[in-house]
Amino acid sequence: MAATRWKRALRMGRGRDRAYGILRQRLVGGHYQPGFHLREEVLAHEFQLSRSPIRAALKRLVDDGLATADAGRGVHVSEWSEADIEETFRIRLLLEPYAAELAAQRGGETLVARLEANNAAMAAAIARGDEAGIATIQASNREFHSTILEFAGAPRLRGILQPMIDMPIVVRSFFLYSPEELTQSLNHHRDITWAACMRDGELGRRAMQLHLRMSYARVLRHREAWREPPCPASTSSSSEARASASRPRHR
């Protein structure tokens, strides 16, 4: 009897983790529109699981800030207001430059090698200029910032900042950036990498601060466009959106 309960609990745990992983990837990647209702029964049918592991997975997404739970209304994909975006970037601006400072001082050759490999992958993806390249840029950006947090050697700092790197608004905005904006972001990554190479913590802090300020400015610039769902399946529509966003606006 005990063995049966243990096996059932193990299956439930695996199902919960699988559902959480897939749903988190979808929310981060903009698969669902903000406010979309994540219905337990629908997801349970899709994942061929009972509602209990789905409920547990949804609770984790709520804890991550990627979804919201309201009594009587269920769980919905988080709707990021401009106040939410501002708060998140302000927290990052306060803390992530410090993480870059620590990483530059502590990381050494291993950190530099990983950041340089990451920058090379991002550069190649920008040069391709297709939808698959945008997905690679998203992954590279996340990996770059996660690596900085890893080598900062500050677990509490990492625990606070890691969920903010996956802000869906930032992820979705990559579909709207012009090639020039993507290259600018890459160059900021290279500046941070150079600071790590020189073991210059102050330079790393300042470079990260500039990078985040520019990222925030780009998100605000495209705030209307990212309210529309991205269209990964259509290269032309995404390219047109990025081209339109990059054209100067006359007032």
Rosetta blueprint (number, residue, H / E / L):
1 M L
2 A H
3 A H
4 T H
5 R H
6 W H
7 K H
8 R H
9 A H
10 L H
11 R H
12 M H
13 G H
14 R H
15 G H
16 R H
17 D H
18 R H
19 A H
20 Y H
21 G H
22 I H
23 L H
24 R H
25 Q H
26 R H
27 L H
28 V H
29 G L
30 G L
31 H L
32 Y L
33 Q L
34 P L
35 G L
36 F L
37 H E
38 L E
39 R L
40 E H
41 E H
42 V H
43 L H
44 A H
45 H H
46 E H
47 F H
48 Q L
49 L L
50 S L
51 R H
52 S H
53 P H
54 I H
55 R H
56 A H
57 A H
58 L H
59 K H
60 R H
61 L H
62 V H
63 D H
64 D H
65 G L
66 L L
67 A E
68 T E
69 A E
70 D E
71 A L
72 G L
73 R L
74 G E
75 V E
76 H E
77 V E
78 S L
79 E L
80 W L
81 S L
82 E H
83 A H
84 D H
85 I H
86 E H
87 E H
88 T H
89 F H
90 R H
91 I H
92 R H
93 L H
94 L H
95 L H
96 E H
97 P H
98 Y H
99 A H
100 A H
101 E H
102 L H
103 A H
104 A H
105 Q H
106 R H
107 G L
108 G H
109 E H
110 T H
111 L H
112 V H
113 A H
114 R H
115 L H
116 E H
117 A H
118 N H
119 N H
120 A H
121 A H
122 M H
123 A H
124 A H
125 A H
126 I H
127 A H
128 R H
129 G L
130 D L
131 E H
132 A H
133 G H
134 I H
135 A H
136 T H
137 I H
138 Q H
139 A H
140 S H
141 N H
142 R H
143 E H
144 F H
145 H H
146 S H
147 T H
148 I H
149 L H
150 E H
151 F H
152 A H
153 G L
154 A L
155 P H
156 R H
157 L H
158 R H
159 G H
160 I H
161 L H
162 Q H
163 P H
164 M H
165 I H
166 D L
167 M L
168 P H
169 I H
170 V H
171 V H
172 R H
173 S H
174 F L
175 F L
176 L L
177 Y L
178 S L
179 P H
180 E H
181 E H
182 L H
183 T H
184 Q H
185 S H
186 L H
187 N H
188 H H
189 H H
190 R H
191 D H
192 I H
193 T H
194 W H
195 A H
196 A H
197 C H
198 M H
199 R L
200 D L
201 G H
202 E H
203 L H
204 G H
205 R H
206 R H
207 A H
208 M H
209 Q H
210 L H
211 H H
212 L H
213 R H
214 M H
215 S H
216 Y H
217 A H
218 R H
219 V H
220 L H
221 R H
222 H L
223 R L
224 E L
225 A H
226 W H
227 R H
228 E L
229 P L
230 P L
231 C L
232 P L
233 A L
234 S L
235 T H
236 S H
237 S H
238 S H
239 S H
240 E H
241 A H
242 R H
243 A H
244 S H
245 A H
246 S H
247 R L
248 P L
249 R L
250 H L
251 R L
